[in-house]
């Protein structure tokens, strides 16, 4: 497929595109305000081209005009306005570090974690959702992988990279403020090859949790680590039975049909409140997980907060022991 055809196809599905240099990743149109133009910070308000991802559009006329001038240009997809979150999984560059996750602590990195794909798969296993990554994707010419997810409708996800700003070693996030090179674009190493037959899936709950932990959801600051026995821990470091309990209740909220979501959220808060009362789970950690699930399911912030508080208080009157989970 030629780049223009690919760009028009993406635009027809509501993705905002712009031309990227032939064979490369940088914007094809040189900076609109190079030198001492005096327009620092302009994001296209001047009406000129040359603002990179801020020029991105769904207009067929503008796209055809661009590719008439740059017929060999690759296609850039601006993730924010396209309402997609792209998880960018790179191949290994150099030796794998001893620590590949921000919250790994002393946990040993599995032998099969050799690149970005391995890191993300390990994360999914740690959250009790192995293999929960089926979505539209694009293989990059250098062996990497772009996983496309639909951005949460009520939350803004921002871009970040690496262990400190993304999801881990070789696992970057391309969302608001970022872009990716789209399918059928060309590099010297080959093509960006898209998947067949897979739609763009919603961000899985465990992955949204990781995005919050990484600071990629500005409206939801990462939860403070929970105190357990004097040690600091977050959800990923909790025992398997607690991670499973949280994941199960979050999933129940996400699976609830309209009209049952508030009741389901209350029931989920009750069950996690039992664990909080039994001093097995930190209240803030449980509340944060349920709040994210409620927002993703479409419940208003005020309604969700009231329901979670009510359910947690009720659960606190009936502490649940570890034995009740087995």
C-alpha positions in Angstrom: 0.0 0.0 0.0 1.3 3.4 -0.9 1.8 6.0 1.9 -0.9 8.4 0.6 -3.4 5.5 0.5 -2.4 4.5 4.0 -2.7 8.1 5.3 -6.2 8.5 3.8 -7.3 5.2 5.2 -6.1 6.1 8.7 -7.8 9.5 8.4 -11.1 7.9 7.4 -11.1 6.1 10.8 -10.5 9.3 12.7 -6.8 9.1 13.1 -4.8 12.4 12.7 -1.9 12.0 10.4 1.0 14.1 9.0 4.0 13.5 6.7 7.2 12.0 8.1 10.5 12.2 6.2 11.0 9.4 3.7 12.8 6.4 5.2 12.8 8.1 8.7 10.9 9.1 11.7 11.2 12.9 11.8 8.5 15.3 10.4 8.9 15.8 6.7 8.1 19.6 6.7 10.9 21.7 8.2 10.1 23.9 11.2 7.7 26.7 10.5 9.6 29.0 12.8 13.2 28.2 12.4 15.7 30.8 13.6 14.5 34.0 15.2 10.9 33.9 14.0 9.7 34.8 17.4 6.9 32.3 17.6 8.3 29.9 20.2 5.5 27.6 21.4 3.4 28.0 18.3 1.4 24.8 17.6 0.0 25.7 14.3 -2.0 28.8 15.3 0.0 30.7 12.6 -1.6 28.7 9.8 1.6 27.5 8.4 2.8 23.9 8.0 5.9 22.8 10.0 4.7 22.0 13.5 5.2 18.3 13.4 2.5 16.3 15.1 0.6 19.5 15.8 -0.1 19.7 12.0 -1.8 16.3 12.0 -5.3 16.3 10.4 -8.0 14.0 9.1 -8.7 16.3 6.1 -8.4 14.3 2.9 -7.7 17.5 0.9 -4.8 18.6 3.2 -3.4 15.1 3.2 -3.5 14.9 -0.6 -1.8 18.3 -0.8 1.0 17.2 1.6 1.7 13.9 -0.3 1.7 15.8 -3.6 4.6 17.8 -2.3 6.2 14.8 -0.4 5.2 11.7 -2.4 7.6 9.4 -0.6 6.8 10.6 2.9 6.1 8.1 5.6 2.9 8.5 7.7 3.0 9.9 11.2 0.0 9.3 13.5 -0.5 11.8 16.3 -1.8 9.7 19.1 -3.6 12.2 21.3 -6.2 13.6 18.9 -6.5 10.1 17.3 -7.6 8.8 20.8 -5.1 5.9 20.8 -2.5 4.8 23.3 0.3 3.0 21.5 2.6 0.8 23.5 6.0 0.9 21.8 8.0 -2.3 22.4 11.6 -2.1 21.2 14.1 -4.8 20.6 17.0 -4.9 23.0 19.7 -2.3 22.6 22.8 -3.5 24.5 22.8 -5.7 27.5 19.7 -6.1 29.6 19.9 -4.2 32.8 19.5 -6.0 36.2 16.3 -4.0 36.8 13.7 -3.6 34.0 10.7 -2.2 36.0 10.5 0.8 38.3 8.9 -1.2 41.1 10.9 -4.4 40.6 12.8 -4.2 43.9 14.8 -7.4 44.5 12.6 -9.5 42.3 14.6 -11.5 39.8 14.0 -10.7 36.1 12.8 -13.9 34.3 15.1 -15.4 31.8 12.6 -14.9 28.9 12.5 -11.1 29.4 14.9 -10.1 26.6 13.2 -7.1 25.0 10.2 -4.8 25.3 7.8 -7.6 24.3 9.2 -9.8 27.1 8.9 -7.0 29.7 5.2 -6.3 28.8 4.4 -10.0 28.9 6.0 -10.3 32.3 4.0 -7.3 33.5 0.8 -9.0 32.4 1.7 -12.2 34.2 2.5 -10.2 37.4 -1.0 -8.7 37.2 -2.6 -12.1 36.7 -3.6 -11.4 33.1 -1.2 -13.4 31.0 -1.7 -13.0 27.3 -4.2 -10.1 27.7 -2.6 -8.1 24.9 -4.7 -8.9 21.8 -5.2 -5.7 19.8 -4.3 -4.2 16.5 -0.6 -3.9 16.1 2.2 -3.0 13.7 5.6 -4.7 13.4 8.4 -2.2 13.0 11.2 -2.8 10.4 13.7 -3.4 13.2 11.7 -6.1 14.9 9.8 -3.9 17.4 6.1 -3.8 17.9 3.5 -1.1 18.3 0.3 -2.2 20.2 -2.6 0.1 19.5 -5.2 0.6 22.2 -8.3 2.9 22.4 -7.6 5.7 24.8 -9.8 5.6 27.9 -12.8 7.9 27.1 -12.6 10.0 30.3 -8.9 10.1 30.9 -5.9 11.7 29.2 -2.9 9.5 28.8 0.5 11.1 28.2 3.6 9.9 26.5 6.6 8.6 28.3 9.7 6.4 27.8 11.8 3.9 29.5 11.9 2.6 33.1 11.3 6.0 34.7 8.8 7.5 32.3 7.2 4.6 30.5 6.2 1.1 31.5 9.7 -0.4 31.7 12.9 -1.2 29.9 12.3 -0.9 26.1 8.6 -0.2 26.7 7.6 3.3 25.8 4.1 5.0 25.8 3.0 7.0 22.8 -0.2 9.0 23.6 -1.0 12.6 24.1 2.0 14.7 23.0 3.5 11.8 21.0 3.3 10.1 17.7 4.3 6.9 15.9 5.2 6.0 12.4 2.2 4.3 10.9 1.6 1.1 8.9 3.1 0.7 5.4 5.7 3.3 6.1 9.2 2.5 4.8 12.6 2.4 6.5 15.9 1.2 5.0 15.3 -2.0 7.1 11.9 -2.6 5.7 8.2 -1.9 6.1 6.0 -1.2 9.1 3.7 -4.2 8.7 0.2 -4.1 10.3 -1.7 -7.0 11.8 -4.7 -8.5 10.1 -8.2 -9.1 11.6 -7.6 -7.5 15.0 -9.5 -4.4 16.1 -8.2 -1.7 18.4 -9.0 -3.0 21.9 -9.7 -1.0 25.1 -6.8 -0.5 27.4 -6.9 -3.6 29.8 -7.5 -2.6 33.5 -4.1 -3.9 34.6 -2.4 -1.9 31.9 -4.3 1.3 32.9 -3.2 0.6 36.4 0.4 0.5 35.2 0.0 3.7 33.2 -1.3 5.4 36.4 1.7 4.0 38.3 4.1 5.4 35.7 2.5 8.8 36.0 1.1 8.7 32.5 -2.5 9.7 33.6 -2.1 13.2 35.0 -5.6 13.4 36.5 -4.8 10.3 38.6 -1.6 10.8 40.5 0.2 7.5 41.2 -1.0 6.0 44.5 1.5 6.2 47.4 3.0 2.8 48.2 1.0 0.9 50.7 2.4 0.1 54.1 2.5 -3.6 54.9 4.4 -4.8 57.9 6.5 -1.7 57.9 7.6 -2.2 54.3 6.5 -0.2 51.3 4.7 -2.0 48.5 2.4 -1.2 45.6 -0.2 -3.4 43.9 2.4 -5.2 41.7 4.4 -6.1 44.9 1.4 -7.5 46.8 1.0 -11.3 47.3 -0.6 -13.1 44.4 -3.9 -13.7 46.2 -4.3 -9.9 46.9 -3.4 -9.0 43.3 -6.0 -11.5 42.2 -8.6 -10.1 44.5 -8.1 -6.6 43.3 -8.0 -7.6 39.6 -11.2 -9.7 40.0 -13.1 -6.8 41.6 -11.8 -4.3 39.0 -12.8 -6.6 36.2 -16.3 -7.1 37.6 -16.9 -3.3 37.5 -15.6 -3.1 33.9 -17.8 -6.0 32.9 -21.0 -4.7 34.5 -23.8 -3.7 32.1 -25.3 -0.2 32.2 -27.7 0.1 35.1 -25.7 -2.4 37.2 -22.4 -0.6 37.3 -23.0 1.4 40.5 -24.3 -1.7 42.4 -21.4 -3.8 41.1 -18.9 -1.1 42.2 -20.5 -1.0 45.7 -20.2 -4.8 46.0 -16.6 -4.7 44.8 -15.8 -2.0 47.4 -17.4 -4.1 50.1 -15.2 -7.1 49.3 -12.0 -5.1 49.2 -13.1 -3.2 52.3 -13.2 -6.6 54.1 -9.5 -7.1 53.2 -8.7 -3.6 54.4 -10.4 -4.2 57.7 -8.4 -7.4 58.1 -5.2 -5.4 57.7 -4.2 -7.2 54.5 -4.7 -4.4 52.0 -4.1 -0.7 52.1 -7.3 1.4 51.8 -5.8 3.9 49.4 -4.5 1.2 47.1 -8.0 -0.4 47.0 -9.8 2.9 46.5 -7.4 3.9 43.7 -7.9 0.7 41.8 -11.7 0.9 42.1 -11.7 4.6 41.1 -9.8 3.9 37.9 -12.2 1.0 37.1 -15.2 3.2 37.8 -13.9 6.1 35.6 -13.2 3.6 32.8 -16.7 2.1 33.1 -18.2 5.6 32.6 -19.3 6.4 36.2 -19.0 10.0 37.3 -16.2 10.9 39.8 -18.6 12.0 42.5 -21.0 9.1 42.2 -18.1 6.6 42.2 -16.4 8.2 45.2 -19.6 8.0 47.2 -20.3 4.4 46.2 -16.7 3.3 47.0 -16.7 5.0 50.4 -20.1 3.4 51.3 -19.0 -0.1 50.2 -15.6 0.1 51.9 -17.2 1.2 55.2 -19.7 -1.6 55.0 -16.9 -4.1 54.3 -14.9 -2.8 57.2 -17.6 -4.1 59.6 -17.0 -7.7 58.3 -13.2 -8.3 58.1 -12.2 -11.2 55.7 -9.3 -13.5 56.6 -6.8 -15.0 54.2 -8.6 -18.4 54.5 -11.8 -16.9 53.0 -9.9 -16.3 49.8 -8.9 -19.9 49.2 
